[in-house]
Amino acid sequence: MNENSVVAKKKFGQNFLKDESVLHKIIQSKPKNDNKIVEIGPGLGDLTKYLVDVGSVEAFEVDTDLCKILQEKFKKEINTKQLHLNCGDVLNAWQSSSEGNLIDEPYDLVANLPYYIATNIILKALADTMCKNILVMTQLEVAEKFCAEAGEKVFGSLGIITQSVGTAKIVVKVPPTAFEPPPKIDSAVFLIQKDKDRSDKAFEDMLRVAFMQPRKTLMKNLSSKYEKAKLQEVFQELGLTLTIRPHQVNTKDYHQLYKKI
């Protein structure tokens, strides 16, 4: 099979990024450091060909047909160990690690992620203590959730988890025409720079309850699990009104709420 005969497979959520200006923007936005680069879903290697010039790359590709093409296309880089290609499911690689780390050295995740597992992969990377920066392309809606600020309608647990470990910003919005085949939705590249480890599971469990019904008040959501009198006391301490909605509370106050309840 050659590159020109490849048809994108729906089951792997494949949309090959072909717009060179977007590829250059991704490379320019990568934080300057000596970290290993991890690429998930390299596809036909359109981004990979630039990444191997920037640093040492560990790539994970689940599609065996694409893996064969990549092995041939990057034969030189594989031989010089500039690229190490893992043919298989990246989620299995994460699960098989006792530490929850994808690789055992500091790395930056740089990838055009398959949409159907993008959120799951980013959350795993946020929890991975070896992952230092995340520069990825996802559907625009997902990017906005990870980069949202308190008060914005889309601000929720993804934005809070992200702000708990570092900072996030959208680098560039990408139209469907940048891909082959074009998806039906807009995409975006965004960057998360981590400076702390991800919060504990119990905090994230509280967030799930807090955003259970986003249109209801935060008090109503939380009182389904926590004692109402205690919540009222804590809300008063933190200066939160009883009618405040979940998306209107900032990350710092969520951490305070968690500590107190």
N, C-alpha and C positions, 0 to 999 in steps of 0.2 A: 504493500500500500504506500502510495506517495502522498505528499502534503496536499497536492491539488485535488486529489480524489476524496479527501476527508469531508464527511458530512457531519455537522454538529449533532450530538446525541442528546435528545430531550431528557433522558433519565439522569444524565450527568449535568444538566443545566448549562450546557455549553453555548457560549457566545464568544467568538474569538475577537479580541480587541485588535483592530487594524489601523486605527488613527495614530499616525506617528507623533503628532503634536501632543496627544494625551500620554503616550508612552514616554516621551521626553519630559513631560511635566511630572510624571511619577518619579523618574530618576532624579530630577532636580530637587524634588521635595524630600528625598530620603535624608534623614539626619546623617551628618558626616561622622563616622566612627569606624572602628575595626571589627564590629560585630559580624558574625556569620549572617548570611541572608537566607531566610527560609521562604520558598515560593510554593504555594499550594495551588494545584491546578494550572500548571504552565501551558497546557493546551498544545499549540503548535510552536511554542517557544518565542512568540513575538516580543514578550517582555524579558524573557530569559536571556536573549541575545545581548541585551543592554546590562542586565544584572551581573552577568559573568565578567563584565569589564569593570564593575564597581567593587566587587568583592567575591568571596568564596560562597557558593550557593548550594544549599541543600533543598532539592525539589521533590515534591510528592505528587504523583499523577496516578489516578485510579483507573483510567482508560488504557487497557493493554495495547490497543491499536496506536494510540498517541504515544505511548511509551516507546514503541518500536521506532516511530518516526523521530522522537527526541534523541534516542540512543544513537541513531545514524547521524542526525543533524549536528549533534554536539559531541561527536566522537573524540575530537581533539581535547575539548574542555574536560570530558570525563577521564580521558587518559592522563591529563596533567593534574587531575583532582581539583580543578577549579569548580567543577560541577559534580555533585553526587546525586544521582537520580534514583528515587525510591518508587518502584512500581507497586502501588497498593493504596489502600484507604488510609488517609492521614489520621482519621479518628481511631482506627485500630492501633496505630503507633502511639497515640496519646494514652489510650486505655492500657496498653501493655507496660507503660512506665510507672514504676512504684512511686516516684516523686511527683507525677503529674506534669513532667517536663517533656516536651517533644524531642529536644536534643539536649545534650549535657554541657552546653556552653552558651554564653550570652548570644542572643540573636535578635534580628529585626525581621518581622513578618512583612513581606512586600509581595502583594498578589492581586490579581483580578479574580476575586473569589466566585465560585459557582453560587448563584443566588439562593438555591434551596438549602444550603448548609452554611451560608455566610454568618448569620447571627451566632450559631452554635460554635463555629470556628473562632470568631472574635472573642466570645466569652471564655473559651478555653485558653486562648492566647493571653487574655487579661489575667487569668488565674495562674498562668505558667510563669514561675519566678525567673526563668531564663529569658523570657521574651521581654525586651526593653522598649521596643517601638513597634507600632502597628500602622502600616501604610497600605491601605487596601481599597479596592473598588467594589462597591455593592450597589444594589438598587438604591436610588435617592432616598426613598422613604426610610430605609434602615440606617443610612448614613446620618440622616437628620435626627433620628432617635438617639444615636450614640453621641452626637455633638450638641444636643439640645441643652438649653439653659433653663433654670427655674422660671416659671411664669409662661413659658411657651406651651402651647396646647400639646405638643408631642413629647414634652418632658415627662420621663417616667423612669422605671427601674434601670433601663439600659444607660440612660444619661447619668444617673446617680452612681451606678457601679463604675462607670468610666471616670467621673469626676473624683471618685474615691481613690483612684490609683494614679491620676495624672490629668493631663489636659487634652482636649480634642478640638479639631477644626476641620471644616470641609476645605479641601485644596482646590478642587475643580468639579463643576457639574458636567456630565457627559451625555450627549444626546444619543438616541438609538442608532443613528447613522454611523457612529464610530465603530460599530460591531458588524461581524459577519457570522450568522444571520443577525439582523437588527432585532433586539428585544422589543416588547410592546411598551416598555416603561423607560423613564430616564434613570440614569445612574450617577454616581458621584465617587470621587476619590477622596478619602479622608485620612487624617493622621492623628493617632493617639500616641502621646509621649508619656511613658510611665515613669513615675518617681517613687511609687510605693507598691506594696503587694496588695492583691485583691482582698476585700473585706471578708469576714467569715460568713459561713453559710447561714447562720441564724439571723444575721443582719439582712441578708437577701431574702430569707423567708418572710421577715417583717415587711420588706418592700412589696413582695407578692400580695400580701394582705392589703397593704396601703393602696395599691393600684388595682385591686380586684375589680372594682367598678369605678373607673376613672371619673364618671360624671357625678358620682355621689360625693358627699363630703369626706374628708380624711377621717374625721371622728367616726362617722357611720361605718366606714370600712374597717378601721382598727378595732372598734368596739365589738366586732363579730368574733374577735379572738382575745382581746385584752380587756381588763376590768375598766368600765366606763369612768368610775369615780377617780381612779388613778390617772387615766388619760386626761380628764378635765383639769386635774391638778398640774400635770406636766405641760399641757397646752398653755395654761395660764403662766407658768414659769417661763416658758419660751416665747411668750407674747404671740401665740398663734390663736386666731379666732376659731370658734367652734364651727364656723361655716366655711372654713378654708378648704379648697379642693386639693387633691393630691399633687397636681402639677404646679401648684403655687408655692410649695414649700421647698426651700433650697437644700442642697446636699448636707451642709453643716448641721442644719436643724434636724434632718433625718437621723444623723449619727447621734445627736443629743437625745432625740426621742428614744432611740434604741437603747442607749445607756441607761436612761431613766425608767423605762418600762420593762 
